Amino acid sequence: MNASAEPADPADPACTELPTAARRGPVSHTVSRVARLHRIAAGKVLKRLGLYPGQEFVMMYLWDAGPVRQSELIKAVDLDPSTVTKMLQRLEQAGHVRRRPDPADRRAALVEATDTSCGLLAEVERAWGELEEQTLAGLDAAERAELARLLGRVEANLCTETADCPLEGRG
């Protein structure tokens, strides 16, 4: 610890000292820590379903969109193509997705959720509800709504700074 560092404020919800280099970005530092911890917690919940983190987003997209070209899926989940290919291989082996040639363009592949993945849909919904409660424990309805509103603004701010905005196309 840097001798000149200020001690952590026990009233601070995070109750951690900021690294010296993060002092000009305490919110950014907290968002990064929260995102990391949320991903770890999501990983634990998803592991019980036989999923790896990120696979649930692939499945959510497929459940909502129906059959899509693999290239569209890659853009929608905003992951590296090789990562999505590996995810699809695992999901296909588990029986959750099927890939087939696109009748409109035999060079392209269509990806779709299988009928047997419907049970997984209900389990993912329950898992996300559990994760939501774990994440927001101790916050009342008004605080939860305010947090969602503020995080939406933060997301929009960050979105305007990226050329590859994940908010585009949302309805």
Summary of the structure (lengths in Angstrom):
residues: 171
radius of gyration: 19.8
end to end distance: 47.1
largest distance: 66.9
contacts: 387
relative contact order: 0.09
helix: 58%
strand: 10%
